């Protein structure tokens, strides 16, 4: 659904596969990236940054300020337990939240 096009110390720039099936139903004619997908991507990026699989155990203060469309490149910035998603061109904040995590079961074996 997405791929990483740039990675920094605490940030990831991603772009979306505009032909992914999820955009056909969310919403026809005016596709947006579902909020649940934005949070899932943040979890996957945190796992990548840590070098181990994690699961979010709690998400707090989640605010979706503006919709993210599949034609956008967005930057995920992660500082400890705080996450922010912003548009690279307009410098708008699209979403922000705090999350705590735990190691995924497969990582404990």
MDTraj code that builds the backbone (N, CA, C; nanometers):
import mdtraj as md
import numpy as np

residues = "UNK UNK UNK UNK UNK UNK UNK UNK UNK UNK UNK UNK UNK UNK UNK UNK UNK UNK UNK UNK UNK UNK UNK UNK UNK UNK UNK UNK UNK UNK UNK UNK UNK UNK UNK UNK UNK UNK UNK UNK UNK UNK UNK UNK UNK UNK UNK UNK UNK UNK UNK UNK UNK UNK UNK UNK UNK UNK UNK UNK UNK UNK UNK UNK UNK UNK UNK UNK UNK UNK UNK UNK UNK UNK UNK UNK UNK UNK UNK UNK UNK UNK UNK UNK UNK UNK UNK UNK UNK UNK UNK UNK UNK UNK UNK UNK UNK UNK UNK UNK UNK UNK UNK UNK UNK UNK UNK UNK UNK".split()
xyz = np.array([
    [0.0809, -0.1183, 0.0000],
    [0.0000, 0.0000, 0.0000],
    [0.0865, 0.1265, 0.0000],
    [0.2089, 0.1171, 0.0513],
    [0.2997, 0.2315, 0.0567],
    [0.4427, 0.1816, 0.0430],
    [0.5321, 0.2733, 0.0166],
    [0.6734, 0.2404, 0.0263],
    [0.7501, 0.3629, 0.0761],
    [0.8631, 0.3347, 0.1379],
    [0.9474, 0.4384, 0.1968],
    [1.0365, 0.4943, 0.0872],
    [1.0372, 0.6265, 0.0735],
    [1.1237, 0.6877, -0.0282],
    [1.2419, 0.7621, 0.0332],
    [1.2363, 0.7870, 0.1644],
    [1.3478, 0.8513, 0.2330],
    [1.3371, 0.8209, 0.3817],
    [1.4529, 0.8070, 0.4455],
    [1.4543, 0.7748, 0.5884],
    [1.5634, 0.8555, 0.6561],
    [1.5266, 0.9215, 0.7668],
    [1.6226, 0.9959, 0.8471],
    [1.6342, 0.9313, 0.9833],
    [1.6930, 1.0033, 1.0789],
    [1.7093, 0.9504, 1.2140],
    [1.5755, 0.9200, 1.2804],
    [1.4832, 1.0123, 1.2717],
    [1.3533, 0.9923, 1.3369],
    [1.2391, 1.0269, 1.2423],
    [1.2644, 1.0151, 1.1118],
    [1.1581, 1.0450, 1.0162],
    [1.1639, 0.9508, 0.8969],
    [1.0479, 0.9322, 0.8374],
    [1.0327, 0.8493, 0.7194],
    [0.9423, 0.9235, 0.6219],
    [0.9827, 0.9299, 0.4972],
    [0.8959, 0.9846, 0.3939],
    [0.8390, 0.8674, 0.3159],
    [0.7072, 0.8658, 0.3025],
    [0.6415, 0.7549, 0.2335],
    [0.5527, 0.8087, 0.1220],
    [0.5315, 0.7239, 0.0226],
    [0.4321, 0.7526, -0.0801],
    [0.3442, 0.6284, -0.0922],
    [0.2280, 0.6475, -0.1473],
    [0.1269, 0.5423, -0.1508],
    [0.1119, 0.4857, -0.2905],
    [0.0736, 0.3590, -0.2972],
    [0.0408, 0.2930, -0.4227],
    [-0.1026, 0.3327, -0.4570],
    [-0.1180, 0.4294, -0.5461],
    [-0.2499, 0.4842, -0.5768],
    [-0.3455, 0.3820, -0.6369],
    [-0.2928, 0.2721, -0.6903],
    [-0.3797, 0.1705, -0.7499],
    [-0.4185, 0.0604, -0.6508],
    [-0.3768, 0.0751, -0.5250],
    [-0.4120, -0.0252, -0.4240],
    [-0.5632, -0.0333, -0.4084],
    [-0.6143, -0.1537, -0.3878],
    [-0.7585, -0.1783, -0.3809],
    [-0.8285, -0.0991, -0.2708],
    [-0.7586, -0.0695, -0.1631],
    [-0.8230, 0.0013, -0.0519],
    [-0.8754, 0.1389, -0.0939],
    [-0.8107, 0.2011, -0.1911],
    [-0.8527, 0.3344, -0.2322],
    [-0.9771, 0.3318, -0.3205],
    [-1.0095, 0.2170, -0.3765],
    [-1.1308, 0.2051, -0.4573],
    [-1.2574, 0.2165, -0.3751],
    [-1.2516, 0.1752, -0.2493],
    [-1.3701, 0.1782, -0.1650],
    [-1.3656, 0.2847, -0.0576],
    [-1.2584, 0.3593, -0.0518],
    [-1.2430, 0.4564, 0.0583],
    [-1.1920, 0.5891, 0.0035],
    [-1.2573, 0.6632, -0.0616],
    [-1.3965, 0.6659, -0.1040],
    [-1.3998, 0.6781, -0.2557],
    [-1.4936, 0.6109, -0.3227],
    [-1.4974, 0.6144, -0.4700],
    [-1.5040, 0.7583, -0.5233],
    [-1.4136, 0.7891, -0.6136],
    [-1.4091, 0.9224, -0.6732],
    [-1.3306, 1.0240, -0.5931],
    [-1.3133, 1.0022, -0.4651],
    [-1.2395, 1.0932, -0.3769],
    [-1.1606, 1.0112, -0.2746],
    [-1.0589, 0.9367, -0.3208],
    [-0.9888, 0.8467, -0.2288],
    [-0.9084, 0.9205, -0.1218],
    [-0.9106, 0.8634, -0.0006],
    [-0.8249, 0.9096, 0.1084],
    [-0.7618, 0.7873, 0.1732],
    [-0.6527, 0.8098, 0.2415],
    [-0.5870, 0.7016, 0.3152],
    [-0.6641, 0.6856, 0.4465],
    [-0.7172, 0.5660, 0.4732],
    [-0.7919, 0.5456, 0.5976],
    [-0.7054, 0.5747, 0.7206],
    [-0.7674, 0.6338, 0.8216],
    [-0.6955, 0.6665, 0.9439],
    [-0.6310, 0.5447, 1.0082],
    [-0.7012, 0.4312, 1.0052],
    [-0.6445, 0.3088, 1.0622],
    [-0.5167, 0.2687, 0.9892],
    [-0.5106, 0.2930, 0.8591],
    [-0.3896, 0.2617, 0.7824],
    [-0.2756, 0.3556, 0.8200],
    [-0.3064, 0.4825, 0.8429],
    [-0.2023, 0.5769, 0.8842],
    [-0.1389, 0.5346, 1.0159],
    [-0.2209, 0.4885, 1.1097],
    [-0.1693, 0.4426, 1.2390],
    [-0.0903, 0.3132, 1.2215],
    [-0.1395, 0.2208, 1.1390],
    [-0.0690, 0.0944, 1.1136],
    [0.0678, 0.1206, 1.0510],
    [0.0733, 0.2139, 0.9575],
    [0.2018, 0.2489, 0.8962],
    [0.2977, 0.3023, 1.0015],
    [0.2484, 0.3854, 1.0928],
    [0.3336, 0.4370, 1.2006],
    [0.3901, 0.3230, 1.2843],
    [0.3081, 0.2243, 1.3135],
    [0.3545, 0.1082, 1.3899],
    [0.4631, 0.0339, 1.3128],
    [0.4436, 0.0145, 1.1840],
    [0.5430, -0.0553, 1.1019],
    [0.6737, 0.0234, 1.0941],
    [0.6636, 0.1551, 1.0846],
    [0.7846, 0.2377, 1.0787],
    [0.8599, 0.2368, 1.2118],
    [0.7867, 0.2377, 1.3221],
    [0.8511, 0.2279, 1.4538],
    [0.9221, 0.0934, 1.4671],
    [0.8590, -0.0129, 1.4185],
    [0.9238, -0.1452, 1.4192],
    [1.0535, -0.1417, 1.3402],
    [1.0485, -0.0800, 1.2235],
    [1.1680, -0.0694, 1.1400],
    [1.2770, 0.0098, 1.2117],
    [1.2405, 0.1199, 1.2754],
    [1.3381, 0.2028, 1.3468],
    [1.4022, 0.1274, 1.4630],
    [1.3230, 0.0441, 1.5304],
    [1.3744, -0.0304, 1.6456],
    [1.4459, -0.1594, 1.6061],
    [1.4199, -0.2065, 1.4851],
    [1.4803, -0.3320, 1.4409],
    [1.4141, -0.4548, 1.5003],
    [1.2889, -0.4407, 1.5443],
    [1.2131, -0.5548, 1.5976],
    [1.0642, -0.5248, 1.5838],
    [0.9851, -0.6294, 1.5770],
    [0.8413, -0.6141, 1.5612],
    [0.7782, -0.5653, 1.6902],
    [0.6961, -0.4639, 1.6778],
    [0.6234, -0.4111, 1.7932],
    [0.4752, -0.4023, 1.7588],
    [0.3947, -0.3912, 1.8605],
    [0.2516, -0.3655, 1.8473],
    [0.2186, -0.2465, 1.9352],
    [0.1325, -0.1586, 1.8862],
    [0.0877, -0.0500, 1.9714],
    [-0.0039, -0.1074, 2.0780],
    [0.0228, -0.0759, 2.2032],
    [-0.0637, -0.1209, 2.3122],
    [-0.1649, -0.0134, 2.3497],
    [-0.1353, 0.1110, 2.3139],
    [-0.2296, 0.2208, 2.3381],
    [-0.1974, 0.3342, 2.2421],
    [-0.3014, 0.3970, 2.1922],
    [-0.2886, 0.5170, 2.1095],
    [-0.3687, 0.6256, 2.1804],
    [-0.3042, 0.7387, 2.2056],
    [-0.3675, 0.8476, 2.2811],
    [-0.3649, 0.9773, 2.2012],
    [-0.4617, 1.0607, 2.2312],
    [-0.4674, 1.1957, 2.1735],
    [-0.4571, 1.1957, 2.0213],
    [-0.5224, 1.1015, 1.9587],
    [-0.5195, 1.0898, 1.8127],
    [-0.6030, 1.2011, 1.7507],
    [-0.5387, 1.2785, 1.6636],
    [-0.6077, 1.3882, 1.5958],
    [-0.5795, 1.3786, 1.4468],
    [-0.6854, 1.3601, 1.3687],
    [-0.6758, 1.3676, 1.2235],
    [-0.7201, 1.5082, 1.1857],
    [-0.6270, 1.5899, 1.1435],
    [-0.6571, 1.7299, 1.1151],
    [-0.7053, 1.7525, 0.9727],
    [-0.6464, 1.6818, 0.8788],
    [-0.6813, 1.6929, 0.7371],
    [-0.6685, 1.5551, 0.6737],
    [-0.7449, 1.5275, 0.5676],
    [-0.7321, 1.3965, 0.5028],
    [-0.6012, 1.3835, 0.4251],
    [-0.5478, 1.2631, 0.4248],
    [-0.4302, 1.2294, 0.3454],
    [-0.4805, 1.1574, 0.2208],
    [-0.4404, 1.2054, 0.1050],
    [-0.4826, 1.1430, -0.0200],
    [-0.3693, 1.0568, -0.0760],
    [-0.4032, 0.9555, -0.1560],
    [-0.2997, 0.8625, -0.2034],
    [-0.1976, 0.9234, -0.2990],
    [-0.2205, 1.0434, -0.3494],
    [-0.1240, 1.1061, -0.4391],
    [-0.0174, 1.1873, -0.3639],
    [-0.0259, 1.1898, -0.2320],
    [0.0659, 1.2697, -0.1506],
    [0.1899, 1.1907, -0.1077],
    [0.2969, 1.2637, -0.0854],
    [0.4117, 1.2112, -0.0124],
    [0.4029, 1.2734, 0.1257],
    [0.4094, 1.1899, 0.2285],
    [0.3993, 1.2408, 0.3644],
    [0.5206, 1.1980, 0.4457],
    [0.5504, 1.2797, 0.5451],
    [0.6608, 1.2487, 0.6356],
    [0.6037, 1.2078, 0.7702],
    [0.6487, 1.0930, 0.8178],
    [0.6204, 1.0473, 0.9532],
    [0.7394, 1.0871, 1.0387],
    [0.7145, 1.1605, 1.1443],
    [0.8194, 1.1957, 1.2390],
    [0.7870, 1.1269, 1.3708],
    [0.8853, 1.0583, 1.4244],
    [0.8669, 0.9814, 1.5476],
    [0.9691, 1.0304, 1.6501],
    [0.9186, 1.0784, 1.7629],
    [1.0033, 1.1180, 1.8760],
    [0.9505, 1.0450, 1.9986],
    [1.0244, 0.9451, 2.0432],
    [0.9845, 0.8628, 2.1569],
    [0.8444, 0.8062, 2.1328],
    [0.7446, 0.8546, 2.2054],
    [0.6098, 0.8001, 2.1886],
    [0.5172, 0.8942, 2.1120],
    [0.5718, 0.9990, 2.0507],
    [0.4914, 1.0962, 1.9772],
    [0.5128, 1.0798, 1.8265],
    [0.4017, 1.0839, 1.7526],
    [0.4019, 1.0613, 1.6086],
    [0.3328, 1.1782, 1.5403],
    [0.3892, 1.2202, 1.4280],
    [0.3283, 1.3282, 1.3504],
    [0.3374, 1.2916, 1.2026],
    [0.2312, 1.3206, 1.1298],
    [0.2262, 1.2971, 0.9859],
    [0.2019, 1.4316, 0.9204],
    [0.2923, 1.4693, 0.8295],
    [0.2784, 1.5990, 0.7654],
    [0.3020, 1.5886, 0.6158],
    [0.2466, 1.6833, 0.5439],
    [0.2656, 1.6945, 0.4001],
    [0.3994, 1.7642, 0.3750],
    [0.4779, 1.7110, 0.2839],
    [0.6089, 1.7694, 0.2563],
    [0.5997, 1.9034, 0.1846],
    [0.5007, 1.9189, 0.0983],
    [0.4915, 2.0416, 0.0197],
    [0.4269, 2.1561, 0.0964],
    [0.3115, 2.1311, 0.1546],
    [0.2358, 2.2376, 0.2204],
    [0.2777, 2.2588, 0.3652],
    [0.3565, 2.1684, 0.4194],
    [0.3992, 2.1744, 0.5603],
    [0.2805, 2.1741, 0.6564],
    [0.1725, 2.1116, 0.6141],
    [0.0535, 2.0969, 0.6981],
    [0.0667, 1.9715, 0.7835],
    [0.0187, 1.9779, 0.9065],
    [0.0130, 1.8593, 0.9913],
    [-0.1200, 1.7900, 0.9633],
    [-0.1123, 1.6648, 0.9216],
    [-0.2324, 1.5899, 0.8862],
    [-0.2833, 1.5047, 1.0006],
    [-0.1937, 1.4544, 1.0815],
    [-0.2350, 1.3736, 1.1965],
    [-0.1234, 1.3747, 1.2986],
    [-0.1630, 1.3563, 1.4253],
    [-0.0640, 1.3418, 1.5317],
    [-0.1269, 1.2634, 1.6458],
    [-0.0397, 1.1906, 1.7160],
    [-0.0864, 1.1089, 1.8274],
    [0.0317, 1.0642, 1.9103],
    [0.0007, 1.0063, 2.0232],
    [0.1016, 0.9424, 2.1079],
    [0.0659, 0.7945, 2.1154],
    [0.1659, 0.7100, 2.1264],
    [0.1404, 0.5663, 2.1340],
    [0.2466, 0.4986, 2.2189],
    [0.2030, 0.4003, 2.2947],
    [0.2952, 0.3121, 2.3649],
    [0.2921, 0.1786, 2.2924],
    [0.3997, 0.1035, 2.3067],
    [0.4087, -0.0212, 2.2326],
    [0.4653, -0.1320, 2.3204],
    [0.4490, -0.2537, 2.2700],
    [0.5087, -0.3715, 2.3323],
    [0.5688, -0.4563, 2.2218],
    [0.6600, -0.5437, 2.2579],
    [0.7200, -0.6337, 2.1609],
    [0.6145, -0.7293, 2.1093],
    [0.6184, -0.7563, 1.9799],
    [0.5260, -0.8529, 1.9209],
    [0.5614, -0.9928, 1.9700],
    [0.4649, -1.0810, 1.9779],
    [0.4844, -1.2166, 2.0269],
    [0.5983, -1.2874, 1.9531],
    [0.6047, -1.2736, 1.8213],
    [0.7074, -1.3429, 1.7442],
    [0.8467, -1.2946, 1.7816],
    [0.8577, -1.1757, 1.8357],
    [0.9864, -1.1197, 1.8734],
    [1.0341, -1.1696, 2.0090],
    [0.9463, -1.2331, 2.0836],
    [0.9801, -1.2799, 2.2182],
    [1.0382, -1.4211, 2.2184],
    [1.0297, -1.4899, 2.1104],
    [1.0751, -1.6304, 2.1072],
    [1.2244, -1.6404, 2.0928],
])
top = md.Topology()
chain = top.add_chain()
for i, resn in enumerate(residues, 1):
    res = top.add_residue(resn, chain, resSeq=i)
    for name in ("N", "CA", "C"):
        top.add_atom(name, md.element.get_by_symbol(name[0]), res)
traj = md.Trajectory(xyz[None], top)
